[in-house]
Amino acid sequence: MTRIGIISDTHGYLDEQVFTFFKEVDVIWHAGDIGTAEVTDRLRAFKPLIAVYGNIDGQELRADYPEVQLFKVEGCKVLLTHIAGAPGKYNARVNAIIQKEKPDILVCGHSHVVKVMKDPRFGFLHVNPGAAGVHGFHKVKTIIRFEIDNGKPQKMELIELGARGSLTESKKTADNK
């Protein structure tokens, strides 16, 4: 069994609660729009990290992380990328990868909208954890935690980290805990 934490769209902000909620995970997957190397440095110091760059990420992050990661966990083939689209509306780049690689799980970010569903056409699990940062239109910061056991994703949990607020409001909230 492998326990996984999924995060996306941090945009340079890493909520301290991530370390509490991901304490028991074996690996963290970051689905892009990391924002700063400080975010990945802190995550890598905490747990093994698999990440991709997003559209806001600069050359430093693009040099360290690819646009697409394909890997296997417990027999599940995972496709991790930032901009994918949604079931029935994947972009051409991702659609070609899906056709060729036939993943069991697709993890993406970008939309800042949580979506966990079985893709009706391809049959894989589509996972978008929403956004964990303070920049964007989302109202609540979110992450996902789940397990893969014997090739089966299970115990999927959506975790709300609180209101997005502004960076100043989020810092005040963290300081008062």
N, C-alpha and C positions, 0 to 999 in steps of 0.2 A: 504494500500500500504506500502511495506517495501523497502527501498533503501539500496543496498548492494554494498560494495567495496570488490573486490577480489584481493589478492596479493599472491605471491609465490616466493620461492627461493631468499629470501633477503640475506641469507648467512652472517648475522650479520650487514648488512648495510641497513639503512632506509633512503631513499631519503626524504628530507624535503617537497618536492612537494606533497607527499602522503597526508599530512595534509590539503593541499589546495584542492586537488581533492576529498578527502573523507570528506570534511567539512559537506556536506549535507546528508551523508549516515547515516542509522540507526544502521548498524552493519558491521563489517569487518570480512571476512573469509580469513584466512591464510592457504594456501595449502602446508605447510611444507618447510623444509630446512630453518628454521627460523634463525639459526646460533647462536644467543645469547639471553638470557633472557631480555636483554635491549630492544631488538626489540619488544617483546611481552609486556613488561612493558609499553613502550611508547604508543603502540597501545591501550592497555587496559585502560590507563589513558585518552585516547582521545575518544574512542568509545567502545561499547561492542564488544568482540572478540570471535570468534569461530575459533580454530586452531587445526592442527594436526602436529605431528612431521614428519620430513623427514629423509632420510638416513644419512645426515651429522650431525644431532642433537644429542647431548650428553645426558647423563643420567638426567641432571637437567631438560631439556625441555621434555624428555620422561616421567618424573615423573609428569609433569604438563599438558601434552597434549597427547591424545591417537593417535594411528595410523589411526583410522577411526572415523569419526563423522557421525552419522545418525540423522537427525532432520527435522522438518517440518517448513516451512515459508509460511504463506498465503495459506495453503493447499498443497504446493509443498513439496514432500519428497526429501531431499537433501542428497547425499552421498559425503562426503569430505574426501579425502585421498591424500597422496603425490604421490606415485607411482601406477599408474593404467594401463598404456598402452594407446592405442588409439582405436578409434572405429574399431571393427573387430579384434583387437589384444590386448584385455585386459589380464592381468596376471591371473593366476588361482585363487588367493585369491580374487581379485576384481570381477572376473567373477562369483564366487560363491555368493558374496554379492549381485551383480546385480540380479542374478537369484532368490535369496530369497527375497530381499527387494523391488525390482522393483522401483528404484528411478525415479523421474521426471527430476532431474538435477544431473549430476556427475561433481564434481569439483576436479581437480588434478593439480599437478605441475610436477616437476622433469625434464622434457624434455627441459625446457627453450625455448620452441617453442609455440607461441600463437596458440590455436586451439579452435574455437567455431563452433560447428556444431551439427545437429541432428544426433544421432546414427541411422544408417539405419536399424539395426537389432532390437534394443530394443526400439527405439522411444524417448528416453530421450535426453535432451540437454547436450552435452559434452562440458565442459568449462575448458580450461587451459589458465591462464592469462599470460603465458610466465614467465619471471624472472624480478624481481625488484631490484636485487642486482648488485654488480659490479664483481662478480666472475662467470666464466662460459664462454661459447662460444657465447652467444647471443650478438648482436651488439647494441641493443636498450633496455633500461629498460622499462618494460610495466606493467600496472595494468588494471583492468576492473572494470567498474561501471555499475550497472543496477538496475532495479526495478522488484519486483514481485507484481502484482496487481490482486486480485481475482484469484489466482492460476496460473497466466500467467506471465512468464518472458518477459520483454519488455524493450525498450530503452537501449539496451546493447551498451556500449561505450568502445572501446579500447583506452587507454590513454598512450601515449608515454612520458616517463620522460626524454628522451635525451639519448645520447650515453652512452653505458656501461662504456667505458674508464677504467681507473684504479681507485683505491680508492683515490689516490692523485689527479688525474684529476677531479674526481667527487667532492671532497672537495673544490678544487679551484673554480669550477663552482658554488657551493652553496655559497661560501664566496663572490663571485662577484655579487650576486643578491641583 
